[in-house]
Amino acid sequence: MMDRRRFLIVGFAALLFPGKALASTKVDVARVYGKIQIVQAFPDFKVKVVTSFPDLKVQKVTSFPDGPGKWQFVDSFPDFKIQWVDSFPDFTIQWVDSFPGLP
């Protein structure tokens, strides 16, 4: 009886607190900067544009995309490929004119 109860408690706790299972799928958005290419298939990340509460604030730049949130859009030789989506994104962004990076 005790083993069955322990099994149920541990199983229920695993459902409530998945811990590392979810943490391993989380994107470190602060590392997504540089040359970005927009694709329709096989992206590195699926991204949704929002107007509030973003995961990352992004500034479009034409040169020196050398910090978090600075994206230079290119047609070839990208650092990352992204696809615009409306649902189930890997992370969300908000366009800004200054102070890109983590909110």
PyRosetta script that sets phi, psi and omega in degrees:
from pyrosetta import init, pose_from_sequence

init()
pose = pose_from_sequence("MMDRRRFLIVGFAALLFPGKALASTKVDVARVYGKIQIVQAFPDFKVKVVTSFPDLKVQKVTSFPDGPGKWQFVDSFPDFKIQWVDSFPDFTIQWVDSFPGLP")
pose.set_psi(1, -41.8)
pose.set_omega(1, -179.6)
pose.set_phi(2, -65.7)
pose.set_psi(2, -39.5)
pose.set_omega(2, 179.8)
pose.set_phi(3, -65.5)
pose.set_psi(3, -37.6)
pose.set_omega(3, 179.5)
pose.set_phi(4, -67.1)
pose.set_psi(4, -41.4)
pose.set_omega(4, 179.2)
pose.set_phi(5, -65.1)
pose.set_psi(5, -43.8)
pose.set_omega(5, 178.4)
pose.set_phi(6, -61.0)
pose.set_psi(6, -42.1)
pose.set_omega(6, 178.6)
pose.set_phi(7, -61.5)
pose.set_psi(7, -42.8)
pose.set_omega(7, 179.2)
pose.set_phi(8, -66.3)
pose.set_psi(8, -40.7)
pose.set_omega(8, 179.9)
pose.set_phi(9, -65.7)
pose.set_psi(9, -45.7)
pose.set_omega(9, 179.5)
pose.set_phi(10, -64.9)
pose.set_psi(10, -41.9)
pose.set_omega(10, 178.4)
pose.set_phi(11, -63.8)
pose.set_psi(11, -41.6)
pose.set_omega(11, 178.3)
pose.set_phi(12, -66.4)
pose.set_psi(12, -40.5)
pose.set_omega(12, 178.0)
pose.set_phi(13, -63.6)
pose.set_psi(13, -37.2)
pose.set_omega(13, 178.5)
pose.set_phi(14, -64.6)
pose.set_psi(14, -33.8)
pose.set_omega(14, 177.6)
pose.set_phi(15, -71.7)
pose.set_psi(15, -38.0)
pose.set_omega(15, -179.1)
pose.set_phi(16, -76.5)
pose.set_psi(16, -34.6)
pose.set_omega(16, -175.3)
pose.set_phi(17, -127.9)
pose.set_psi(17, 76.2)
pose.set_omega(17, -176.0)
pose.set_phi(18, -67.9)
pose.set_psi(18, -18.3)
pose.set_omega(18, 172.3)
pose.set_phi(19, 57.8)
pose.set_psi(19, -113.5)
pose.set_omega(19, -172.2)
pose.set_phi(20, -66.7)
pose.set_psi(20, -24.1)
pose.set_omega(20, 179.2)
pose.set_phi(21, -62.0)
pose.set_psi(21, -41.7)
pose.set_omega(21, 177.6)
pose.set_phi(22, -82.0)
pose.set_psi(22, -33.9)
pose.set_omega(22, -177.1)
pose.set_phi(23, -64.9)
pose.set_psi(23, -31.3)
pose.set_omega(23, -177.7)
pose.set_phi(24, -73.7)
pose.set_psi(24, -19.6)
pose.set_omega(24, -179.6)
pose.set_phi(25, -93.9)
pose.set_psi(25, -7.6)
pose.set_omega(25, -179.4)
pose.set_phi(26, -72.2)
pose.set_psi(26, 135.4)
pose.set_omega(26, -179.4)
pose.set_phi(27, -86.7)
pose.set_psi(27, 134.0)
pose.set_omega(27, 173.2)
pose.set_phi(28, -84.2)
pose.set_psi(28, 89.0)
pose.set_omega(28, -172.4)
pose.set_phi(29, -65.3)
pose.set_psi(29, -21.9)
pose.set_omega(29, 179.8)
pose.set_phi(30, -66.1)
pose.set_psi(30, -20.0)
pose.set_omega(30, 179.7)
pose.set_phi(31, -92.7)
pose.set_psi(31, -1.4)
pose.set_omega(31, -180.0)
pose.set_phi(32, -93.2)
pose.set_psi(32, 90.8)
pose.set_omega(32, 175.2)
pose.set_phi(33, -152.0)
pose.set_psi(33, 165.2)
pose.set_omega(33, -179.1)
pose.set_phi(34, 117.8)
pose.set_psi(34, -146.1)
pose.set_omega(34, -178.7)
pose.set_phi(35, -86.5)
pose.set_psi(35, 123.0)
pose.set_omega(35, -173.7)
pose.set_phi(36, -118.2)
pose.set_psi(36, 133.8)
pose.set_omega(36, 175.9)
pose.set_phi(37, -116.2)
pose.set_psi(37, 135.3)
pose.set_omega(37, 176.5)
pose.set_phi(38, -87.4)
pose.set_psi(38, 126.8)
pose.set_omega(38, 179.6)
pose.set_phi(39, -127.8)
pose.set_psi(39, 162.6)
pose.set_omega(39, 177.0)
pose.set_phi(40, -100.0)
pose.set_psi(40, -16.3)
pose.set_omega(40, -179.0)
pose.set_phi(41, -147.0)
pose.set_psi(41, 152.5)
pose.set_omega(41, 177.8)
pose.set_phi(42, 56.2)
pose.set_psi(42, 53.2)
pose.set_omega(42, 178.5)
pose.set_phi(43, -80.5)
pose.set_psi(43, 162.1)
pose.set_omega(43, 169.2)
pose.set_phi(44, -76.1)
pose.set_psi(44, -37.5)
pose.set_omega(44, -179.1)
pose.set_phi(45, -140.5)
pose.set_psi(45, 145.7)
pose.set_omega(45, 171.4)
pose.set_phi(46, -100.9)
pose.set_psi(46, 127.4)
pose.set_omega(46, -170.8)
pose.set_phi(47, -126.3)
pose.set_psi(47, 139.5)
pose.set_omega(47, 175.7)
pose.set_phi(48, -117.5)
pose.set_psi(48, 136.1)
pose.set_omega(48, 177.5)
pose.set_phi(49, -90.8)
pose.set_psi(49, 127.9)
pose.set_omega(49, 178.7)
pose.set_phi(50, -126.1)
pose.set_psi(50, 167.0)
pose.set_omega(50, 178.8)
pose.set_phi(51, -105.0)
pose.set_psi(51, -8.9)
pose.set_omega(51, 177.3)
pose.set_phi(52, -151.3)
pose.set_psi(52, 153.0)
pose.set_omega(52, 179.3)
pose.set_phi(53, 54.0)
pose.set_psi(53, 55.8)
pose.set_omega(53, 178.8)
pose.set_phi(54, -81.2)
pose.set_psi(54, 163.6)
pose.set_omega(54, 170.3)
pose.set_phi(55, -79.6)
pose.set_psi(55, -29.2)
pose.set_omega(55, -177.3)
pose.set_phi(56, -147.5)
pose.set_psi(56, 136.4)
pose.set_omega(56, 172.8)
pose.set_phi(57, -94.4)
pose.set_psi(57, 127.7)
pose.set_omega(57, -172.1)
pose.set_phi(58, -118.5)
pose.set_psi(58, 134.4)
pose.set_omega(58, 175.0)
pose.set_phi(59, -114.5)
pose.set_psi(59, 128.8)
pose.set_omega(59, 175.8)
pose.set_phi(60, -77.8)
pose.set_psi(60, 127.6)
pose.set_omega(60, 177.8)
pose.set_phi(61, -125.4)
pose.set_psi(61, 158.0)
pose.set_omega(61, 178.0)
pose.set_phi(62, -101.3)
pose.set_psi(62, -11.9)
pose.set_omega(62, 176.0)
pose.set_phi(63, -157.3)
pose.set_psi(63, 160.7)
pose.set_omega(63, 178.7)
pose.set_phi(64, 53.9)
pose.set_psi(64, 60.4)
pose.set_omega(64, 175.4)
pose.set_phi(65, -80.9)
pose.set_psi(65, 68.9)
pose.set_omega(65, -166.6)
pose.set_phi(66, -109.6)
pose.set_psi(66, 21.2)
pose.set_omega(66, 179.5)
pose.set_phi(67, -150.7)
pose.set_psi(67, 165.4)
pose.set_omega(67, -179.8)
pose.set_phi(68, -55.0)
pose.set_psi(68, 128.1)
pose.set_omega(68, 177.9)
pose.set_phi(69, 86.1)
pose.set_psi(69, 0.0)
pose.set_omega(69, 176.9)
pose.set_phi(70, -97.8)
pose.set_psi(70, 115.4)
pose.set_omega(70, -177.5)
pose.set_phi(71, -119.1)
pose.set_psi(71, 130.0)
pose.set_omega(71, 172.3)
pose.set_phi(72, -112.1)
pose.set_psi(72, 120.3)
pose.set_omega(72, -177.5)
pose.set_phi(73, -83.9)
pose.set_psi(73, 130.1)
pose.set_omega(73, -177.4)
pose.set_phi(74, -131.5)
pose.set_psi(74, 164.3)
pose.set_omega(74, 177.2)
pose.set_phi(75, -101.3)
pose.set_psi(75, -14.4)
pose.set_omega(75, 179.5)
pose.set_phi(76, -149.9)
pose.set_psi(76, 159.1)
pose.set_omega(76, 179.3)
pose.set_phi(77, 53.4)
pose.set_psi(77, 54.4)
pose.set_omega(77, -179.1)
pose.set_phi(78, -80.6)
pose.set_psi(78, 159.4)
pose.set_omega(78, 168.9)
pose.set_phi(79, -79.9)
pose.set_psi(79, -37.3)
pose.set_omega(79, 179.1)
pose.set_phi(80, -139.9)
pose.set_psi(80, 149.0)
pose.set_omega(80, 173.1)
pose.set_phi(81, -112.5)
pose.set_psi(81, 132.0)
pose.set_omega(81, 178.9)
pose.set_phi(82, -125.1)
pose.set_psi(82, 156.6)
pose.set_omega(82, 176.0)
pose.set_phi(83, -126.4)
pose.set_psi(83, 131.8)
pose.set_omega(83, 176.8)
pose.set_phi(84, -76.1)
pose.set_psi(84, 132.4)
pose.set_omega(84, 178.2)
pose.set_phi(85, -134.8)
pose.set_psi(85, 161.0)
pose.set_omega(85, 176.5)
pose.set_phi(86, -102.9)
pose.set_psi(86, -18.2)
pose.set_omega(86, 180.0)
pose.set_phi(87, -144.6)
pose.set_psi(87, 154.4)
pose.set_omega(87, -180.0)
pose.set_phi(88, 55.1)
pose.set_psi(88, 52.6)
pose.set_omega(88, 178.1)
pose.set_phi(89, -78.6)
pose.set_psi(89, 159.5)
pose.set_omega(89, 171.0)
pose.set_phi(90, -74.6)
pose.set_psi(90, -35.4)
pose.set_omega(90, 173.6)
pose.set_phi(91, -160.1)
pose.set_psi(91, 166.9)
pose.set_omega(91, -179.0)
pose.set_phi(92, -114.0)
pose.set_psi(92, 151.9)
pose.set_omega(92, 178.1)
pose.set_phi(93, -129.9)
pose.set_psi(93, 159.7)
pose.set_omega(93, 171.9)
pose.set_phi(94, -130.1)
pose.set_psi(94, 132.5)
pose.set_omega(94, 178.2)
pose.set_phi(95, -73.7)
pose.set_psi(95, 135.3)
pose.set_omega(95, 176.4)
pose.set_phi(96, -135.5)
pose.set_psi(96, 158.2)
pose.set_omega(96, 176.1)
pose.set_phi(97, -95.1)
pose.set_psi(97, -17.6)
pose.set_omega(97, 179.0)
pose.set_phi(98, -153.5)
pose.set_psi(98, 163.0)
pose.set_omega(98, 179.2)
pose.set_phi(99, 56.6)
pose.set_psi(99, 59.3)
pose.set_omega(99, 176.4)
pose.set_phi(100, -74.7)
pose.set_psi(100, 167.4)
pose.set_omega(100, 176.5)
pose.set_phi(101, 122.7)
pose.set_psi(101, -156.1)
pose.set_omega(101, -180.0)
pose.set_phi(102, -72.6)
pose.set_psi(102, 139.4)
pose.set_omega(102, 179.9)
pose.set_phi(103, -69.4)
pose.dump_pdb("model.pdb")
